């Protein structure tokens, strides 16, 4: 009998250990805003990151890991749902659009169902309405009694945990303010080739290097806490940044410095069956997108994976085939409108600029808080930049193509080079296919898609999946015609500017705008568009007519009426302010009137677009 009881106990313990082995603890350390250029084990020279480097020696360093959004909130929206933000309509910064929460779980929901204690006491920022950001976590932080950034310390004894430790010491804000006193030597900084070599830019690099060094010490502190709790050899540790950055033209942009991120995974020896390479200390060449991460964490935990997750499992026994491409997107950041898509493999990247009339370097109040940015702009306005250092401030071409192996800074656009045309065609076709698969919601201006969804009492997620309300293939064709800048499309643009679908009218007027003086025969259609039901069409038609030198008084009157209309929704006001800025000198009378009548100068992150124009004019 005793032997029987002993055997039962042994089997029970064995079964318990089997369950534990199937549910590893997971610690996910994220740092804010630093791309691979700021991590020394990735070849960065401006700052040493010994804690991260040591983690790479003990773990596996992924060489090709990329963010999907290049800025925080859309990235975190992608992470928490395991879905591309453009598939949910949550890609514009601070938009808080709702999604169908009853059908789209957050990945911590599924970890909790698996029995995990989940914690994220420091950073959520999911950019999604209809559900409090911290609702999905067991330990949320934010209360006077919450005394630890290490959420695993709040779990029940023996409970497996999934803990996020977010470190903000490398955030963009740490590059703001005085740059005169730094620990790192400005003269030893290596600059990106698109930045002019100015003393203040070197100093700003050094200030940010100080911030990254502090971030690395916080990584070490988290690892030491795990060791002190006796959990280091029982926990899978992941480290990555939340996107690239942080000096101007990295964060928010889909160039390599904005999306190529460090990713290091340390796996204890007890879980060596999960190793992605032969032994720790090795690099991994697999292509990883941020959208892959939540699905992979669920797989490692043995949790249920909803069919809403759009990524690919890149690690563990359920590993899926490596994807061919990484797909990324950029839209509005704070008050500045933009629209870019990028698709790449490990070497080559194709970019499509849906708003090429807007410079990449349009003024964004928060970005200008780093002293390097206004110094760079001033240098450009003084005529001192060259084709590489000045391009940031000029209107863009429709398409870009880069060899990231030879040109990490993405300053040599190879879009017209004959030897690359086959690759470009492949990437363009892959991008279109991905946009269709994901129901890319960005083919309508932000305000237009919000109104259309609201009119039908739908979320944007639901609206873009209705082909009658959102004929995506037609919009992709229309936008491609507009971006070609080919006068052979003139008659079609002129016809489509009266299309029943406001989206088709939008792309028709964009096509005419990009034709510049070749759009002259379409003047009558453009004048008619000044009374279009869609404000986005009206404002772009007005700009187009001003560019043509026709109907300027009537066009400016159209913009004037919109600028001072109290009922104008915020999203339309933002775009209108952008259009006025893009117009330049012809729009200055509007700005002057706006200023004289006490127009709002301040935005969430500082002086607004029109306020800045007024300030520069001395009004």
BANU-759856 format. One line per 8 residues: their letters; for each residue x, y, z of C-alpha. Coordinates in Angstrom, 2 decimals. Layout:
REM BANU-759856
A> X/Y/Z; ...;
//
This chain:
REM BANU-759856
XXXXXXXX> 0.00/0.00/0.00; 2.79/2.41/0.91; 4.52/1.55/-2.35; 1.27/2.27/-4.24; 0.87/5.66/-2.53; 4.50/6.48/-3.24; 3.98/5.62/-6.91; 0.84/7.80/-7.11;
XXXXXXXX> 2.70/10.69/-5.49; 5.61/10.27/-7.89; 3.27/10.29/-10.89; 1.48/13.36/-9.58; 4.74/15.23/-9.11; 5.93/14.12/-12.52; 2.69/15.37/-14.07; 3.01/18.66/-12.17;
XXXXXXXX> 6.54/19.18/-13.46; 5.34/18.36/-16.98; 2.73/21.11/-16.71; 5.34/23.54/-15.35; 7.72/22.66/-18.19; 4.93/23.39/-20.62; 4.30/26.79/-19.03; 7.57/28.70/-18.82;
XXXXXXXX> 7.73/32.05/-17.11; 8.18/34.86/-19.63; 9.73/38.28/-18.97; 9.38/40.80/-21.81; 11.66/43.81/-21.40; 10.93/46.66/-23.77; 12.87/49.89/-24.12; 11.49/52.95/-25.85;
XXXXXXXX> 12.64/54.56/-29.08; 16.09/53.03/-29.69; 16.86/51.20/-32.93; 19.76/48.83/-33.50; 22.17/51.73/-34.09; 22.04/52.49/-30.36; 22.88/48.96/-29.15; 26.54/47.97/-29.12;
XXXXXXXX> 26.08/44.25/-29.79; 24.41/45.30/-33.06; 27.44/47.35/-34.04; 26.38/50.67/-32.54; 29.38/52.78/-31.56; 27.87/55.85/-29.88; 27.10/54.09/-26.60; 27.97/50.81/-24.93;
XXXXXXXX> 25.10/48.61/-23.70; 26.83/45.94/-21.58; 23.68/44.49/-20.01; 21.99/43.96/-23.36; 25.24/42.68/-24.85; 25.58/40.12/-22.04; 22.01/39.01/-22.57; 22.89/38.43/-26.23;
XXXXXXXX> 25.87/36.32/-25.18; 23.60/34.17/-23.02; 20.78/34.12/-25.55; 20.07/34.59/-29.22; 20.36/37.85/-31.13; 17.92/38.26/-34.01; 19.45/40.21/-36.87; 16.29/41.04/-38.80;
XXXXXXXX> 13.57/42.25/-36.46; 11.32/45.10/-37.61; 8.55/47.22/-36.16; 5.35/47.60/-38.16; 4.54/51.20/-37.26; 7.71/53.17/-36.28; 5.90/55.00/-33.49; 4.57/53.97/-30.09;
XXXXXXXX> 0.75/53.91/-29.99; 0.10/52.13/-33.33; 2.88/49.69/-32.44; 1.29/48.90/-29.08; -2.10/48.57/-30.76; -0.51/45.97/-33.05; 1.09/44.18/-30.10; -1.93/43.96/-27.80;
XXXXXXXX> -4.29/42.60/-30.48; -1.75/40.65/-32.54; -3.22/42.49/-35.53; -1.78/45.17/-37.80; -3.23/48.48/-36.62; -4.23/49.33/-40.21; -6.46/46.23/-40.15; -8.34/47.68/-37.15;
XXXXXXXX> -8.29/51.38/-38.02; -6.14/52.16/-34.96; -3.05/53.44/-36.82; -3.37/57.25/-36.42; -1.71/58.49/-33.23; -4.08/59.22/-30.33; -7.14/58.23/-32.35; -8.63/55.71/-29.86;
XXXXXXXX> -10.92/54.19/-32.49; -12.97/51.28/-31.19; -12.73/47.68/-32.35; -15.17/44.77/-31.82; -13.84/43.72/-28.42; -16.25/40.81/-28.22; -14.43/39.09/-31.09; -10.88/40.47/-30.79;
XXXXXXXX> -9.12/39.34/-27.59; -5.98/40.92/-26.23; -3.12/38.46/-25.86; -2.99/38.81/-22.01; -6.64/37.66/-21.93; -5.55/34.35/-23.44; -2.52/34.05/-21.16; -4.76/34.52/-18.14;
XXXXXXXX> -7.06/31.76/-19.39; -3.98/29.54/-19.49; -3.36/30.26/-15.81; -0.65/32.89/-16.15; -0.29/35.88/-13.89; 0.09/38.85/-16.23; 1.59/42.21/-15.36; 2.32/45.48/-17.08;
XXXXXXXX> 2.55/48.26/-14.51; 4.41/50.85/-16.59; 3.20/51.32/-20.19; 0.08/50.41/-22.14; -0.85/53.16/-24.69; -2.88/50.88/-26.96; -4.63/53.63/-28.94; -7.90/51.64/-28.85;
XXXXXXXX> -11.24/52.89/-27.60; -14.01/50.94/-25.89; -11.85/49.16/-23.32; -9.51/50.55/-20.63; -5.91/49.79/-21.58; -5.06/48.14/-18.26; -8.20/46.02/-18.12; -6.45/42.94/-19.52;
XXXXXXXX> -3.66/42.75/-16.91; -3.66/41.16/-13.45; -1.13/43.60/-12.04; -1.62/47.04/-13.52; 0.36/49.38/-11.31; -0.71/52.96/-10.83; -1.80/52.77/-7.18; -0.07/54.02/-4.07;
XXXXXXXX> 0.28/50.43/-2.87; 2.02/49.35/-6.07; 5.68/49.42/-5.15; 7.38/47.37/-7.83; 7.96/47.52/-11.58; 8.46/43.76/-11.44; 4.99/42.35/-11.67; 5.95/38.72/-11.12;
XXXXXXXX> 6.27/39.59/-7.43; 2.49/40.03/-7.28; 1.57/36.53/-8.44; 0.33/33.61/-6.37; 3.04/31.20/-5.12; 4.21/28.94/-7.91; 1.98/30.59/-10.53; 3.61/30.96/-13.97;
XXXXXXXX> 3.94/34.57/-15.04; 4.12/36.78/-18.09; 5.60/40.13/-17.08; 6.26/43.26/-19.12; 8.94/45.63/-17.88; 8.93/48.77/-20.01; 11.91/51.13/-19.70; 11.33/54.71/-20.79;
XXXXXXXX> 14.79/56.10/-20.07; 15.62/55.97/-23.80; 12.40/57.74/-24.82; 12.53/60.64/-27.28; 11.85/63.11/-24.47; 15.30/62.33/-23.05; 16.78/64.02/-26.13; 14.94/67.27/-25.37;
XXXXXXXX> 16.28/70.28/-23.51; 19.80/71.44/-22.80; 22.51/69.44/-24.60; 25.57/71.30/-23.33; 26.50/68.90/-20.52; 26.84/65.24/-21.47; 28.80/62.26/-20.25; 29.42/61.01/-23.77;
XXXXXXXX> 31.78/63.00/-25.98; 29.95/64.76/-28.84; 33.09/64.59/-30.97; 33.03/60.79/-30.84; 29.47/60.47/-32.10; 28.85/58.78/-35.45; 26.07/60.62/-37.29; 23.58/59.24/-39.76;
XXXXXXXX> 24.58/60.47/-43.21; 21.35/62.44/-43.60; 22.24/64.69/-40.66; 24.58/67.63/-41.31; 27.62/67.63/-39.06; 26.72/70.51/-36.74; 27.93/70.95/-33.12; 24.40/70.98/-31.68;
XXXXXXXX> 23.51/67.79/-33.54; 26.60/66.07/-32.15; 25.69/67.30/-28.68; 22.13/65.99/-29.06; 23.46/62.59/-30.10; 25.65/62.56/-26.98; 22.71/63.50/-24.76; 20.71/60.60/-26.17;
XXXXXXXX> 23.68/58.26/-25.77; 23.59/59.16/-22.06; 19.91/58.20/-21.99; 20.53/54.84/-23.67; 23.30/54.05/-21.19; 20.82/54.69/-18.36; 18.26/52.46/-20.10; 20.83/49.66/-20.26;
XXXXXXXX> 21.38/49.95/-16.51; 17.62/49.55/-16.01; 17.75/46.36/-18.11; 20.48/45.10/-15.77; 18.37/46.01/-12.74; 15.44/43.96/-14.05; 17.69/40.98/-14.67; 19.20/41.28/-11.19;
XXXXXXXX> 15.72/41.37/-9.66; 14.85/38.17/-11.50; 18.04/36.54/-10.23; 17.41/37.72/-6.67; 14.02/36.03/-6.79; 15.58/32.76/-7.95; 13.79/32.88/-11.31; 16.57/33.57/-13.79;
XXXXXXXX> 16.94/29.95/-14.90; 13.20/29.38/-15.01; 12.26/32.33/-17.21; 12.44/33.03/-20.92; 13.67/36.62/-21.25; 12.94/38.77/-24.29; 14.45/42.19/-24.89; 13.56/44.55/-27.72;
XXXXXXXX> 12.87/48.23/-28.32; 9.36/49.40/-29.20; 10.54/50.95/-32.47; 13.56/52.77/-33.87; 14.77/56.26/-33.15; 15.33/58.70/-31.81; 16.97/61.56/-33.74; 14.87/63.18/-36.48;
XXXXXXXX> 14.06/60.95/-39.48; 14.12/57.73/-37.49; 11.17/57.39/-35.08; 7.86/57.81/-36.97; 9.45/56.98/-40.32; 9.67/53.67/-42.14; 13.34/53.99/-43.00; 15.68/51.42/-41.46;
XXXXXXXX> 16.63/53.67/-38.53; 12.94/53.88/-37.63; 11.92/50.22/-37.86; 15.02/47.98/-37.54; 15.01/47.00/-33.87; 17.06/44.87/-31.50; 15.54/41.55/-30.45; 17.30/39.22/-28.03;
XXXXXXXX> 15.81/36.08/-26.51; 17.46/34.25/-23.60; 16.17/30.71/-23.05; 17.23/28.76/-19.93; 18.94/25.44/-20.48; 15.90/23.57/-19.12; 14.03/24.80/-22.21; 16.84/24.15/-24.66;
XXXXXXXX> 14.39/22.32/-26.94; 13.15/25.84/-27.78; 16.57/27.13/-28.90; 16.32/28.86/-32.31; 19.98/28.09/-33.02; 22.49/25.45/-31.96; 23.73/27.18/-28.83; 23.42/30.45/-26.90;
XXXXXXXX> 25.49/33.36/-28.14; 24.60/32.70/-31.76; 22.67/35.03/-34.06; 19.40/34.17/-35.76; 18.76/35.27/-39.34; 15.02/34.70/-39.35; 12.85/37.65/-40.39; 10.65/38.77/-37.48;
XXXXXXXX> 7.92/41.42/-37.49; 6.50/42.91/-34.31; 3.06/41.53/-35.19; 4.61/38.05/-34.77; 5.45/38.60/-31.10; 2.11/38.19/-29.26; 1.26/35.07/-31.23; 4.68/33.64/-30.41;
XXXXXXXX> 4.36/34.43/-26.67; 0.99/32.64/-26.60; 2.50/29.65/-28.35; 5.40/29.46/-25.88; 2.87/29.48/-23.04; 0.72/26.80/-24.64; -2.21/29.21/-24.64; -5.14/29.37/-27.01;
XXXXXXXX> -4.44/31.47/-30.11; -7.46/33.23/-31.59; -7.76/33.19/-35.37; -7.68/37.01/-35.26; -3.91/36.97/-34.73; -2.18/37.94/-37.97; 1.46/37.22/-37.18; 3.68/34.17/-37.56;
XXXXXXXX> 5.05/32.05/-34.69; 8.82/32.46/-34.91; 10.03/30.46/-31.91; 9.24/27.17/-30.17; 7.79/23.80/-31.05; 4.89/25.34/-33.02; 7.20/27.53/-35.12; 5.71/28.44/-38.49;
XXXXXXXX> 7.49/28.94/-41.83; 9.48/32.16/-42.08; 7.57/34.87/-43.94; 9.11/36.35/-47.08; 8.33/39.95/-46.25; 7.99/42.50/-43.48; 5.14/44.97/-43.97; 4.96/48.39/-42.29;
XXXXXXXX> 2.79/51.50/-42.30; 2.89/55.17/-41.36; -0.03/57.56/-41.02; -0.84/60.63/-38.95; 1.61/61.35/-36.14; 0.22/63.89/-33.67; -1.10/66.74/-35.85; 0.80/65.91/-39.02;
XXXXXXXX> -0.90/63.95/-41.77; 0.99/61.40/-43.83; 0.43/58.00/-45.43; 3.23/55.57/-46.32; 3.46/51.80/-46.79; 6.70/49.81/-46.84; 7.48/46.18/-47.61; 10.91/44.62/-47.36;
XXXXXXXX> 12.93/41.48/-47.04; 16.23/41.23/-45.20; 17.96/43.44/-47.74; 15.65/45.43/-50.01; 12.79/47.77/-49.12; 10.07/49.31/-51.27; 8.24/52.41/-49.98; 5.03/53.90/-51.38;
XXXXXXXX> 4.30/57.52/-50.42; 0.55/58.07/-50.68; 1.00/61.75/-49.69; 4.17/62.63/-51.62; 3.18/66.30/-51.71; 4.02/66.43/-47.98; 7.71/66.59/-46.97; 8.84/63.85/-44.62;
XXXXXXXX> 10.24/66.60/-42.42; 7.08/68.64/-41.96; 7.06/70.45/-38.64; 5.86/68.32/-35.74; 5.96/70.13/-32.42; 7.24/67.22/-30.32; 9.97/66.29/-32.79; 11.19/69.90/-32.79;
XXXXXXXX> 11.78/69.79/-29.02; 15.09/68.02/-29.62; 17.62/70.83/-30.34; 19.07/68.92/-33.30; 15.84/69.20/-35.31; 15.39/73.00/-35.47; 19.15/73.32/-35.99; 18.90/70.98/-38.96;
XXXXXXXX> 15.90/72.88/-40.34; 17.66/76.24/-39.95; 20.71/74.86/-41.75; 18.43/73.81/-44.61; 16.55/77.12/-44.79; 19.91/78.88/-45.04; 20.65/76.84/-48.17; 23.50/74.88/-46.60;
XXXXXXXX> 22.21/71.33/-47.03; 22.92/69.05/-49.98; 20.88/66.45/-51.85; 21.20/63.99/-48.96; 20.98/66.26/-45.91; 18.25/68.47/-47.39; 15.85/65.88/-48.81; 14.01/65.48/-45.51;
XXXXXXXX> 12.47/68.93/-45.89; 11.37/68.64/-49.52; 8.26/67.08/-51.12; 8.79/63.42/-51.87; 8.68/61.17/-54.88; 5.88/58.60/-55.06; 8.09/55.54/-54.64; 11.40/54.70/-53.00;
XXXXXXXX> 13.56/51.59/-53.12; 16.62/50.91/-50.96; 19.39/48.38/-50.62; 19.62/48.23/-46.82; 22.77/46.15/-46.92; 24.71/48.91/-48.69; 22.63/51.87/-47.56; 21.24/51.45/-44.04;
XXXXXXXX> 20.57/55.20/-43.89; 18.24/54.92/-46.90; 19.56/57.98/-48.71; 20.11/56.51/-52.20; 16.75/55.91/-53.86; 17.21/53.16/-56.49; 13.63/53.18/-57.77; 14.66/53.92/-61.38;
XXXXXXXX> 17.72/51.67/-61.59; 17.09/49.04/-64.34; 18.77/46.15/-62.54; 16.30/46.42/-59.65; 13.05/46.54/-61.61; 12.26/42.83/-61.22; 12.69/43.05/-57.45; 10.63/46.23/-57.29;
XXXXXXXX> 7.81/44.59/-59.24; 7.86/41.61/-56.87; 7.69/43.83/-53.79; 4.92/46.01/-55.27; 2.81/42.96/-56.01; 3.46/41.58/-52.52; 2.48/44.91/-50.95; -0.84/45.02/-52.79;
XXXXXXXX> -1.59/41.45/-51.81; -0.82/42.20/-48.17; -3.00/45.30/-48.19; -5.91/43.28/-49.54; -5.39/40.46/-47.03; -5.28/42.89/-44.11; -8.13/45.15/-45.28; -5.78/48.14/-45.15;
XXXXXXXX> -8.01/50.91/-43.80; -5.72/53.76/-44.86; -6.88/54.22/-48.44; -9.40/56.83/-47.30; -8.39/60.02/-45.46; -8.79/59.66/-41.70; -11.86/61.87/-41.33; -13.59/60.31/-44.32;
XXXXXXXX> -13.26/56.77/-42.99; -14.42/57.86/-39.53; -17.56/59.48/-40.96; -18.35/56.51/-43.19; -18.06/54.03/-40.33; -20.13/56.22/-38.01; -22.84/56.72/-40.64; -23.38/52.96/-40.76;
XXXXXXXX> -22.92/52.49/-36.99; -19.83/50.34/-37.55; -16.31/50.29/-36.25; -13.67/51.01/-38.88; -12.68/47.34/-38.54; -16.17/46.31/-39.62; -16.59/48.99/-42.27; -13.44/48.09/-44.21;
XXXXXXXX> -14.54/44.46/-44.39; -17.69/45.46/-46.26; -16.76/45.64/-49.96; -19.81/47.81/-50.67; -18.68/50.43/-48.18; -14.96/50.07/-48.75; -14.00/48.77/-52.23; -10.32/48.45/-51.40;
XXXXXXXX> -9.15/47.04/-54.73; -10.66/50.05/-56.51; -8.97/52.44/-54.09; -5.62/50.73/-54.60; -5.98/51.09/-58.36; -7.06/54.72/-58.05; -4.20/55.63/-55.74; -1.68/53.94/-58.02;
XXXXXXXX> -2.94/56.00/-60.96; -2.68/59.18/-58.90; 0.87/58.43/-57.76; 2.07/57.69/-61.30; 1.81/61.43/-62.22; 1.04/60.42/-65.79; -1.02/62.85/-67.91; -2.51/59.89/-69.76;
XXXXXXXX> -4.81/59.57/-66.74; -6.06/63.17/-67.01; -9.40/62.34/-68.59; -10.04/59.60/-66.07; -9.23/61.89/-63.13; -11.55/64.52/-64.59; -14.33/61.97/-64.84; -13.73/60.39/-61.42;
XXXXXXXX> -13.78/63.74/-59.65; -17.58/63.37/-60.00; -17.69/59.71/-58.91; -20.44/58.85/-56.38; -17.76/57.44/-54.03; -15.94/60.18/-52.09; -12.88/57.94/-51.91; -12.61/57.82/-55.69;
XXXXXXXX> -13.08/61.60/-55.83; -10.29/62.02/-53.29; -7.79/60.04/-55.36; -8.88/61.82/-58.56; -8.14/65.24/-57.08; -4.82/63.95/-55.64; -3.94/62.73/-59.13; -4.71/66.16/-60.58;
XXXXXXXX> -2.68/67.87/-57.86; 0.34/65.69/-58.66; 0.01/66.43/-62.39; 0.66/70.08/-61.57; 0.30/72.30/-64.68; -0.71/69.32/-66.80; -4.00/69.35/-64.88; -5.08/72.67/-66.48;
XXXXXXXX> -7.76/71.07/-68.69; -9.52/69.83/-65.53; -10.15/73.31/-64.10; -13.92/73.17/-64.54; -14.11/69.85/-62.69; -11.93/71.23/-59.91; -14.11/74.33/-59.53; -17.13/72.04/-59.20;
XXXXXXXX> -15.22/70.08/-56.52; -14.98/73.24/-54.38; -18.56/72.44/-53.37; -18.01/68.71/-52.85; -19.78/67.05/-49.92; -16.45/65.72/-48.66; -14.32/68.42/-46.98; -11.14/66.54/-47.89;
XXXXXXXX> -12.00/66.80/-51.59; -12.87/70.50/-51.26; -9.61/71.46/-49.60; -7.43/69.51/-52.04; -9.34/70.89/-55.06; -8.77/74.39/-53.71; -5.04/73.77/-53.37; -4.89/72.30/-56.86;
XXXXXXXX> -6.55/75.36/-58.38; -4.19/77.69/-56.51; -1.22/75.72/-57.87; -2.63/76.14/-61.37; -2.92/79.89/-60.79; -6.66/79.82/-61.42; -9.67/80.76/-59.31; -7.34/81.66/-56.45;
XXXXXXXX> -9.82/84.02/-54.77; -12.63/81.47/-54.92; -10.33/78.66/-53.74; -9.00/80.61/-50.78; -12.56/81.58/-49.88; -13.42/77.87/-49.77; -10.55/77.22/-47.38; -11.42/80.33/-45.37;
XXXXXXXX> -14.96/79.08/-44.84; -13.69/75.72/-43.67; -11.01/77.21/-41.40; -13.52/79.24/-39.42; -16.40/76.76/-39.47; -17.09/75.91/-35.83; -18.71/72.61/-36.72; -15.65/71.25/-38.53;
XXXXXXXX> -14.67/67.89/-36.92; -11.20/67.67/-35.39; -9.91/65.21/-38.00; -10.89/67.57/-40.85; -9.39/70.54/-39.03; -6.08/68.69/-38.71; -5.99/67.90/-42.41; -7.02/71.44/-43.31;
XXXXXXXX> -4.17/72.88/-41.25; -1.81/70.48/-43.01; -3.06/71.52/-46.46; -2.64/75.20/-45.62; 0.92/74.50/-44.51; 1.69/72.44/-47.63; 0.34/75.26/-49.83; 2.93/77.67/-48.51;
XXXXXXXX> 2.95/81.34/-49.43; -0.47/81.55/-51.18; -2.14/80.49/-47.93; -0.44/83.10/-45.73; -3.45/85.48/-45.80; -5.54/82.72/-44.24; -2.98/82.21/-41.49; -2.78/85.94/-40.81;
XXXXXXXX> -6.57/86.18/-40.47; -6.57/83.08/-38.28; -3.97/84.69/-36.02; -5.73/88.05/-35.85; -8.97/86.36/-34.83; -7.30/84.48/-32.02; -6.99/81.07/-33.64; -5.78/78.29/-31.37;
XXXXXXXX> -1.99/78.12/-31.44; -1.30/75.30/-29.08; -1.79/71.59/-29.64; -1.30/68.58/-27.39; 2.46/68.58/-27.92; 3.16/72.26/-28.32; 2.57/75.03/-30.83; 0.14/74.07/-33.60;
XXXXXXXX> 0.81/74.12/-37.33; -0.82/77.46/-38.12; 0.49/78.98/-34.91; 4.01/78.09/-35.94; 3.53/79.64/-39.39; 2.26/82.80/-37.73; 5.21/82.81/-35.37; 7.69/82.40/-38.23;
XXX> 6.02/85.32/-40.04; 6.25/87.45/-36.90; 2.47/87.76/-36.46;
//
